[in-house]
Amino acid sequence: MVQDVTLGKTGITVNKNGFGALPVQRVEKPAAAALMRRAYERGINFFDTARSYTDSEEKLGEALKGISRENFYIATKTPAQTGEDFWKDLETSLEKLQMDYIDIYQFHNPSFCPKPGDGTGLYEAMLEAKEQGKIRFIGITNHRISVAMEAIESGLYDTLQFPFSYLSSDNDKEVMEACTKAGMGFIAMKAMSGGLIRSGRVSFAFMAQFPQVLPIWGIQREAELDEFLGCMENPPEMTEEILKEIEQDKKELAGEFCRGCGYCQPCPVGIEIFMCARMSLLLRRAVTEEYFKPYWQERMTKIEECLHCGKCKSKCPYGLDTPALLQRNYQDYREVLEGKIL
């Protein structure tokens, strides 16, 4: 069973369990820092965050303060659209992380593939930052197959971060394979498909089949961390039982469903699309009374205010008809809620 993964031609070799620090935005700073510190102490040495993840970088910097910089690897991201904003983001990230350099600096889900001479100055800024020693490798993250493939074919990038799980389509898998063939490091985001995959053990066994893939697990609770630490200590094998669970999940989640990436936000009327558009699945796959409390009833009712402006639909990297998906989820939610009340 592969326990380490090397990210393409970078030579970066890390434990085959990356810590995705997006969810720690929702955790108080002391608890978040303690969680990430514990992950490091138990063998996880790759941490992924972003300038767009509010205070995630600050919490990560606190967690790893005092540890020799050579003992862990940091990947963060910039959503900058201009060279000027790139430098602002980079300096802010270095300050918040309390570090002198970033191992992999990534363009954060751009709608195009930044290249030299494209007029934005973005790629040129990456090269200059590398020359200054502020970053070691250049990466890109994306949810769009076309942009991901263009980045691979360009030969300009050291790593690609792209959604990959056992729910991925054949086209998604082709992106991973093309990335590997090009000698690029492949970082798998959405390894739990935005929370729709319930078993870390099953996902861990699936990812173990791909020695070149580094999954980053979005973690915000000790129980979540413990599940992956347990898999590290006692790696699950791809058994018939696990295969059956994977096939069942594929069957249940066939067709259109929201991955919870959040790129459709913000909504003009404040609908929490990335949660409300997949409420039907959450009700059936994460059985909890929490979704029927006033907090979520209020948020689901907000769907009634949808303007059908199409902004969310135009920004969805998966091409979903988001307004229609919201309406279907709201109708289903009301039926389930009324059934519980009756």
C-alpha beads as a LAMMPS data file, in Angstrom:
LAMMPS data file: protein, C-alpha beads

342 atoms
341 bonds

1 atom types
1 bond types

-500.0 500.0 xlo xhi
-500.0 500.0 ylo yhi
-500.0 500.0 zlo zhi

Masses

1 110.0

Atoms # bond

1 1 1 0.000 0.000 0.000
2 1 1 1.491 3.343 -1.088
3 1 1 1.890 5.704 1.871
4 1 1 3.770 8.515 0.101
5 1 1 3.252 10.318 -3.189
6 1 1 5.631 12.381 -5.308
7 1 1 4.107 15.384 -7.065
8 1 1 5.294 14.946 -10.629
9 1 1 8.626 16.516 -11.508
10 1 1 8.654 18.770 -8.419
11 1 1 10.364 16.077 -6.356
12 1 1 8.045 16.942 -3.456
13 1 1 7.299 13.668 -1.692
14 1 1 4.663 13.752 1.022
15 1 1 2.332 11.522 2.965
16 1 1 -0.532 10.452 0.705
17 1 1 -2.991 12.416 2.844
18 1 1 -3.138 16.158 2.370
19 1 1 -4.897 18.409 4.868
20 1 1 -7.478 20.628 3.145
21 1 1 -7.754 23.741 5.287
22 1 1 -10.895 25.271 3.778
23 1 1 -13.226 23.938 6.540
24 1 1 -11.132 25.312 9.418
25 1 1 -12.577 28.724 8.594
26 1 1 -15.550 27.527 10.636
27 1 1 -13.465 26.583 13.687
28 1 1 -12.230 28.903 16.444
29 1 1 -8.545 29.751 16.055
30 1 1 -7.144 27.768 19.048
31 1 1 -9.089 24.631 18.112
32 1 1 -8.221 24.948 14.411
33 1 1 -4.520 25.377 15.154
34 1 1 -4.554 22.416 17.539
35 1 1 -6.290 20.249 14.929
36 1 1 -3.730 21.010 12.218
37 1 1 -0.825 20.672 14.636
38 1 1 -2.104 17.239 15.617
39 1 1 -2.374 16.266 11.954
40 1 1 1.278 17.224 11.460
41 1 1 2.425 15.378 14.579
42 1 1 0.673 12.224 13.338
43 1 1 2.361 12.247 9.952
44 1 1 0.432 14.573 7.612
45 1 1 2.915 16.984 6.069
46 1 1 1.070 18.637 3.157
47 1 1 -1.369 21.467 3.856
48 1 1 -3.523 23.228 1.264
49 1 1 -5.195 26.573 1.889
50 1 1 -6.042 29.779 -0.025
51 1 1 -6.131 33.542 0.302
52 1 1 -9.883 33.282 -0.311
53 1 1 -10.420 31.027 2.730
54 1 1 -10.797 34.000 5.119
55 1 1 -8.573 33.269 8.169
56 1 1 -7.447 29.759 7.166
57 1 1 -3.878 30.849 6.369
58 1 1 -3.562 32.638 9.695
59 1 1 -4.719 29.542 11.594
60 1 1 -2.345 27.331 9.636
61 1 1 0.550 29.667 10.363
62 1 1 -0.230 29.451 14.050
63 1 1 -0.476 25.660 13.903
64 1 1 2.943 25.164 12.293
65 1 1 4.806 27.940 14.101
66 1 1 8.115 26.763 15.484
67 1 1 8.395 23.679 13.262
68 1 1 11.387 23.425 10.944
69 1 1 10.215 24.650 7.549
70 1 1 11.798 21.708 5.733
71 1 1 9.497 19.263 7.507
72 1 1 6.218 20.248 5.819
73 1 1 4.848 21.613 2.558
74 1 1 2.399 24.451 1.988
75 1 1 0.185 25.063 -1.026
76 1 1 -1.944 28.174 -1.152
77 1 1 -3.805 30.064 -3.855
78 1 1 -4.521 33.488 -5.294
79 1 1 -7.714 34.544 -7.102
80 1 1 -5.889 37.574 -8.522
81 1 1 -6.828 38.798 -11.972
82 1 1 -3.949 41.261 -12.311
83 1 1 -0.254 41.268 -11.521
84 1 1 -0.770 43.990 -8.927
85 1 1 -3.338 41.920 -7.006
86 1 1 -1.098 38.868 -7.328
87 1 1 1.662 40.574 -5.346
88 1 1 -0.764 41.837 -2.718
89 1 1 -2.118 38.320 -2.216
90 1 1 1.318 36.718 -2.108
91 1 1 2.672 39.131 0.497
92 1 1 -0.479 38.757 2.595
93 1 1 -0.284 34.963 2.431
94 1 1 3.367 34.959 3.513
95 1 1 2.530 37.269 6.403
96 1 1 -0.482 35.256 7.572
97 1 1 1.351 31.935 7.239
98 1 1 4.402 33.399 9.053
99 1 1 6.653 31.888 6.386
100 1 1 9.375 33.067 4.018
101 1 1 8.245 31.002 1.052
102 1 1 5.373 28.909 -0.278
103 1 1 6.063 25.493 -1.785
104 1 1 3.276 25.556 -4.380
105 1 1 1.543 28.802 -5.286
106 1 1 -1.605 28.203 -7.313
107 1 1 -3.911 30.284 -9.478
108 1 1 -7.285 29.740 -7.826
109 1 1 -9.854 28.388 -10.311
110 1 1 -9.335 31.003 -13.045
111 1 1 -11.803 31.044 -15.940
112 1 1 -8.818 30.924 -18.313
113 1 1 -5.313 29.461 -18.297
114 1 1 -2.799 32.226 -17.439
115 1 1 0.137 32.277 -19.853
116 1 1 3.056 34.587 -20.607
117 1 1 2.047 37.465 -22.830
118 1 1 -1.706 37.145 -22.270
119 1 1 -1.914 40.737 -21.053
120 1 1 -2.761 39.981 -17.416
121 1 1 0.804 39.864 -16.122
122 1 1 -0.182 36.933 -13.890
123 1 1 2.193 34.281 -15.160
124 1 1 5.038 36.779 -15.370
125 1 1 4.406 37.593 -11.694
126 1 1 4.605 33.882 -10.849
127 1 1 7.991 33.623 -12.558
128 1 1 9.314 36.694 -10.760
129 1 1 8.074 35.407 -7.398
130 1 1 9.894 32.143 -8.094
131 1 1 13.097 33.988 -8.972
132 1 1 12.821 35.891 -5.686
133 1 1 12.510 32.608 -3.766
134 1 1 9.039 33.427 -2.459
135 1 1 7.511 30.406 -4.188
136 1 1 9.060 27.118 -5.269
137 1 1 6.582 25.743 -7.810
138 1 1 3.747 27.077 -9.955
139 1 1 0.348 25.435 -9.751
140 1 1 -3.201 25.935 -10.928
141 1 1 -6.549 24.740 -9.582
142 1 1 -9.688 24.346 -11.634
143 1 1 -13.105 22.756 -11.916
144 1 1 -13.309 23.171 -15.696
145 1 1 -12.004 20.330 -17.852
146 1 1 -11.164 22.669 -20.742
147 1 1 -9.000 24.972 -18.586
148 1 1 -7.368 22.017 -16.817
149 1 1 -6.436 20.377 -20.117
150 1 1 -5.088 23.648 -21.499
151 1 1 -2.893 24.019 -18.414
152 1 1 -1.572 20.478 -18.839
153 1 1 -0.851 20.946 -22.540
154 1 1 0.840 24.310 -21.982
155 1 1 3.750 22.792 -20.063
156 1 1 3.755 25.896 -17.843
157 1 1 2.602 24.327 -14.597
158 1 1 4.174 22.025 -12.022
159 1 1 0.908 20.898 -10.421
160 1 1 -2.806 20.737 -11.119
161 1 1 -5.473 20.612 -8.434
162 1 1 -8.704 19.183 -9.817
163 1 1 -11.821 17.400 -8.455
164 1 1 -11.270 13.645 -8.278
165 1 1 -13.120 10.935 -6.386
166 1 1 -14.823 7.646 -7.125
167 1 1 -17.788 9.678 -8.338
168 1 1 -15.684 11.323 -11.042
169 1 1 -16.681 10.997 -14.669
170 1 1 -14.539 9.319 -17.317
171 1 1 -13.616 12.797 -18.593
172 1 1 -12.369 13.759 -15.122
173 1 1 -10.223 10.622 -15.021
174 1 1 -8.757 11.516 -18.397
175 1 1 -7.597 14.833 -16.923
176 1 1 -5.812 12.959 -14.126
177 1 1 -4.176 10.583 -16.615
178 1 1 -3.082 13.418 -18.917
179 1 1 -1.601 15.236 -15.942
180 1 1 0.390 12.159 -14.951
181 1 1 1.619 11.609 -18.500
182 1 1 2.828 15.218 -18.645
183 1 1 4.845 14.784 -15.452
184 1 1 2.697 17.198 -13.454
185 1 1 1.770 16.645 -9.838
186 1 1 -1.947 15.840 -9.435
187 1 1 -3.691 17.088 -6.290
188 1 1 -7.213 15.728 -5.833
189 1 1 -9.699 18.196 -4.404
190 1 1 -13.248 17.151 -3.504
191 1 1 -11.992 13.680 -2.638
192 1 1 -15.166 13.278 -0.542
193 1 1 -17.258 14.986 -3.242
194 1 1 -18.153 17.913 -1.032
195 1 1 -19.396 15.696 1.795
196 1 1 -21.634 13.446 -0.307
197 1 1 -19.207 10.557 0.160
198 1 1 -19.721 9.517 3.750
199 1 1 -16.922 7.020 4.388
200 1 1 -13.342 8.212 4.561
201 1 1 -12.271 4.569 4.703
202 1 1 -13.905 3.818 1.349
203 1 1 -12.484 6.951 -0.281
204 1 1 -9.039 6.177 1.159
205 1 1 -9.110 2.681 -0.358
206 1 1 -10.119 4.115 -3.733
207 1 1 -7.334 6.726 -3.729
208 1 1 -4.734 4.097 -2.820
209 1 1 -5.176 2.681 -6.334
210 1 1 -3.534 5.798 -7.793
211 1 1 0.022 6.169 -6.460
212 1 1 0.501 9.476 -8.333
213 1 1 -2.573 11.188 -6.814
214 1 1 -2.436 13.290 -3.641
215 1 1 -5.900 13.640 -2.091
216 1 1 -6.548 16.592 0.205
217 1 1 -9.201 15.889 2.804
218 1 1 -11.295 18.836 4.000
219 1 1 -11.142 18.501 7.789
220 1 1 -12.692 20.564 10.560
221 1 1 -13.393 18.035 13.352
222 1 1 -11.230 15.689 15.379
223 1 1 -13.443 12.751 14.417
224 1 1 -12.773 13.444 10.734
225 1 1 -9.043 13.659 11.316
226 1 1 -9.092 10.488 13.407
227 1 1 -10.780 8.571 10.590
228 1 1 -7.961 9.368 8.166
229 1 1 -5.255 8.856 10.767
230 1 1 -6.773 5.440 11.416
231 1 1 -6.597 4.664 7.705
232 1 1 -2.937 5.677 7.695
233 1 1 -2.187 3.287 10.535
234 1 1 -4.345 0.448 9.186
235 1 1 -4.778 1.018 5.435
236 1 1 -8.058 -0.469 4.137
237 1 1 -7.815 -2.767 1.132
238 1 1 -10.112 -2.607 -1.885
239 1 1 -12.438 -5.431 -0.856
240 1 1 -15.650 -6.661 -2.454
241 1 1 -17.540 -4.927 0.344
242 1 1 -15.921 -1.565 -0.444
243 1 1 -16.486 -2.057 -4.182
244 1 1 -20.189 -2.653 -3.526
245 1 1 -20.390 0.528 -1.449
246 1 1 -18.727 2.512 -4.239
247 1 1 -21.134 1.118 -6.826
248 1 1 -24.110 1.919 -4.612
249 1 1 -22.929 5.504 -4.179
250 1 1 -22.454 5.859 -7.920
251 1 1 -25.986 4.589 -8.471
252 1 1 -27.507 6.995 -5.925
253 1 1 -25.563 9.980 -7.216
254 1 1 -25.962 9.359 -10.926
255 1 1 -26.986 12.384 -12.991
256 1 1 -26.827 16.031 -12.032
257 1 1 -25.884 16.970 -8.495
258 1 1 -24.232 19.945 -6.830
259 1 1 -20.616 19.316 -5.779
260 1 1 -20.694 22.151 -3.251
261 1 1 -17.740 24.026 -4.761
262 1 1 -19.383 27.402 -4.073
263 1 1 -18.278 29.160 -7.257
264 1 1 -21.904 30.097 -7.957
265 1 1 -21.865 32.394 -4.922
266 1 1 -22.736 35.038 -3.961
267 1 1 -26.450 34.952 -4.712
268 1 1 -28.075 38.404 -5.139
269 1 1 -30.793 37.492 -2.625
270 1 1 -28.556 35.543 -0.253
271 1 1 -29.449 31.920 -1.051
272 1 1 -26.762 29.540 0.267
273 1 1 -26.685 27.689 -3.027
274 1 1 -23.783 25.356 -2.289
275 1 1 -25.806 23.787 0.557
276 1 1 -29.424 24.299 -0.523
277 1 1 -28.874 22.859 -4.023
278 1 1 -27.886 19.487 -2.555
279 1 1 -30.204 19.319 0.448
280 1 1 -32.075 16.294 -0.933
281 1 1 -28.883 14.264 -1.004
282 1 1 -27.741 15.523 2.380
283 1 1 -31.048 14.477 3.944
284 1 1 -30.654 10.957 2.651
285 1 1 -26.920 10.501 3.091
286 1 1 -26.232 12.397 6.311
287 1 1 -29.296 11.664 8.404
288 1 1 -29.577 14.377 11.028
289 1 1 -32.333 16.391 12.687
290 1 1 -30.169 19.476 12.279
291 1 1 -31.492 20.113 8.766
292 1 1 -35.060 20.412 10.061
293 1 1 -34.358 23.048 12.688
294 1 1 -35.401 26.714 12.135
295 1 1 -31.887 27.637 10.962
296 1 1 -32.129 25.456 7.840
297 1 1 -35.862 25.947 7.335
298 1 1 -35.166 29.674 7.019
299 1 1 -32.360 29.114 4.520
300 1 1 -34.336 26.714 2.382
301 1 1 -37.348 29.074 2.364
302 1 1 -35.002 31.722 0.944
303 1 1 -35.196 29.804 -2.355
304 1 1 -38.690 31.318 -2.819
305 1 1 -36.945 34.663 -3.386
306 1 1 -34.894 33.351 -6.344
307 1 1 -34.793 35.990 -9.101
308 1 1 -34.011 33.443 -11.828
309 1 1 -31.335 35.898 -12.926
310 1 1 -29.116 33.065 -14.145
311 1 1 -25.941 34.346 -12.475
312 1 1 -25.394 31.130 -10.535
313 1 1 -26.047 29.012 -13.627
314 1 1 -23.544 30.998 -15.683
315 1 1 -20.819 30.529 -13.040
316 1 1 -21.314 26.811 -12.398
317 1 1 -18.173 24.992 -13.619
318 1 1 -20.233 21.815 -14.041
319 1 1 -22.844 23.426 -16.296
320 1 1 -25.748 22.727 -13.926
321 1 1 -29.126 24.431 -14.235
322 1 1 -28.753 25.757 -10.701
323 1 1 -32.116 27.569 -10.369
324 1 1 -33.972 24.405 -11.424
325 1 1 -31.841 22.331 -9.061
326 1 1 -32.681 24.680 -6.190
327 1 1 -36.394 24.408 -6.918
328 1 1 -36.263 20.599 -6.989
329 1 1 -34.399 20.495 -3.715
330 1 1 -36.810 22.955 -2.097
331 1 1 -39.851 20.944 -3.171
332 1 1 -38.280 17.746 -1.876
333 1 1 -37.286 19.435 1.396
334 1 1 -40.831 20.676 1.986
335 1 1 -42.298 17.246 1.325
336 1 1 -39.907 15.596 3.757
337 1 1 -40.463 18.321 6.356
338 1 1 -44.250 18.118 6.083
339 1 1 -44.036 14.352 6.422
340 1 1 -42.089 14.721 9.655
341 1 1 -44.539 17.270 11.031
342 1 1 -47.558 15.144 10.150

Bonds

1 1 1 2
2 1 2 3
3 1 3 4
4 1 4 5
5 1 5 6
6 1 6 7
7 1 7 8
8 1 8 9
9 1 9 10
10 1 10 11
11 1 11 12
12 1 12 13
13 1 13 14
14 1 14 15
15 1 15 16
16 1 16 17
17 1 17 18
18 1 18 19
19 1 19 20
20 1 20 21
21 1 21 22
22 1 22 23
23 1 23 24
24 1 24 25
25 1 25 26
26 1 26 27
27 1 27 28
28 1 28 29
29 1 29 30
30 1 30 31
31 1 31 32
32 1 32 33
33 1 33 34
34 1 34 35
35 1 35 36
36 1 36 37
37 1 37 38
38 1 38 39
39 1 39 40
40 1 40 41
41 1 41 42
42 1 42 43
43 1 43 44
44 1 44 45
45 1 45 46
46 1 46 47
47 1 47 48
48 1 48 49
49 1 49 50
50 1 50 51
51 1 51 52
52 1 52 53
53 1 53 54
54 1 54 55
55 1 55 56
56 1 56 57
57 1 57 58
58 1 58 59
59 1 59 60
60 1 60 61
61 1 61 62
62 1 62 63
63 1 63 64
64 1 64 65
65 1 65 66
66 1 66 67
67 1 67 68
68 1 68 69
69 1 69 70
70 1 70 71
71 1 71 72
72 1 72 73
73 1 73 74
74 1 74 75
75 1 75 76
76 1 76 77
77 1 77 78
78 1 78 79
79 1 79 80
80 1 80 81
81 1 81 82
82 1 82 83
83 1 83 84
84 1 84 85
85 1 85 86
86 1 86 87
87 1 87 88
88 1 88 89
89 1 89 90
90 1 90 91
91 1 91 92
92 1 92 93
93 1 93 94
94 1 94 95
95 1 95 96
96 1 96 97
97 1 97 98
98 1 98 99
99 1 99 100
100 1 100 101
101 1 101 102
102 1 102 103
103 1 103 104
104 1 104 105
105 1 105 106
106 1 106 107
107 1 107 108
108 1 108 109
109 1 109 110
110 1 110 111
111 1 111 112
112 1 112 113
113 1 113 114
114 1 114 115
115 1 115 116
116 1 116 117
117 1 117 118
118 1 118 119
119 1 119 120
120 1 120 121
121 1 121 122
122 1 122 123
123 1 123 124
124 1 124 125
125 1 125 126
126 1 126 127
127 1 127 128
128 1 128 129
129 1 129 130
130 1 130 131
131 1 131 132
132 1 132 133
133 1 133 134
134 1 134 135
135 1 135 136
136 1 136 137
137 1 137 138
138 1 138 139
139 1 139 140
140 1 140 141
141 1 141 142
142 1 142 143
143 1 143 144
144 1 144 145
145 1 145 146
146 1 146 147
147 1 147 148
148 1 148 149
149 1 149 150
150 1 150 151
151 1 151 152
152 1 152 153
153 1 153 154
154 1 154 155
155 1 155 156
156 1 156 157
157 1 157 158
158 1 158 159
159 1 159 160
160 1 160 161
161 1 161 162
162 1 162 163
163 1 163 164
164 1 164 165
165 1 165 166
166 1 166 167
167 1 167 168
168 1 168 169
169 1 169 170
170 1 170 171
171 1 171 172
172 1 172 173
173 1 173 174
174 1 174 175
175 1 175 176
176 1 176 177
177 1 177 178
178 1 178 179
179 1 179 180
180 1 180 181
181 1 181 182
182 1 182 183
183 1 183 184
184 1 184 185
185 1 185 186
186 1 186 187
187 1 187 188
188 1 188 189
189 1 189 190
190 1 190 191
191 1 191 192
192 1 192 193
193 1 193 194
194 1 194 195
195 1 195 196
196 1 196 197
197 1 197 198
198 1 198 199
199 1 199 200
200 1 200 201
201 1 201 202
202 1 202 203
203 1 203 204
204 1 204 205
205 1 205 206
206 1 206 207
207 1 207 208
208 1 208 209
209 1 209 210
210 1 210 211
211 1 211 212
212 1 212 213
213 1 213 214
214 1 214 215
215 1 215 216
216 1 216 217
217 1 217 218
218 1 218 219
219 1 219 220
220 1 220 221
221 1 221 222
222 1 222 223
223 1 223 224
224 1 224 225
225 1 225 226
226 1 226 227
227 1 227 228
228 1 228 229
229 1 229 230
230 1 230 231
231 1 231 232
232 1 232 233
233 1 233 234
234 1 234 235
235 1 235 236
236 1 236 237
237 1 237 238
238 1 238 239
239 1 239 240
240 1 240 241
241 1 241 242
242 1 242 243
243 1 243 244
244 1 244 245
245 1 245 246
246 1 246 247
247 1 247 248
248 1 248 249
249 1 249 250
250 1 250 251
251 1 251 252
252 1 252 253
253 1 253 254
254 1 254 255
255 1 255 256
256 1 256 257
257 1 257 258
258 1 258 259
259 1 259 260
260 1 260 261
261 1 261 262
262 1 262 263
263 1 263 264
264 1 264 265
265 1 265 266
266 1 266 267
267 1 267 268
268 1 268 269
269 1 269 270
270 1 270 271
271 1 271 272
272 1 272 273
273 1 273 274
274 1 274 275
275 1 275 276
276 1 276 277
277 1 277 278
278 1 278 279
279 1 279 280
280 1 280 281
281 1 281 282
282 1 282 283
283 1 283 284
284 1 284 285
285 1 285 286
286 1 286 287
287 1 287 288
288 1 288 289
289 1 289 290
290 1 290 291
291 1 291 292
292 1 292 293
293 1 293 294
294 1 294 295
295 1 295 296
296 1 296 297
297 1 297 298
298 1 298 299
299 1 299 300
300 1 300 301
301 1 301 302
302 1 302 303
303 1 303 304
304 1 304 305
305 1 305 306
306 1 306 307
307 1 307 308
308 1 308 309
309 1 309 310
310 1 310 311
311 1 311 312
312 1 312 313
313 1 313 314
314 1 314 315
315 1 315 316
316 1 316 317
317 1 317 318
318 1 318 319
319 1 319 320
320 1 320 321
321 1 321 322
322 1 322 323
323 1 323 324
324 1 324 325
325 1 325 326
326 1 326 327
327 1 327 328
328 1 328 329
329 1 329 330
330 1 330 331
331 1 331 332
332 1 332 333
333 1 333 334
334 1 334 335
335 1 335 336
336 1 336 337
337 1 337 338
338 1 338 339
339 1 339 340
340 1 340 341
341 1 341 342
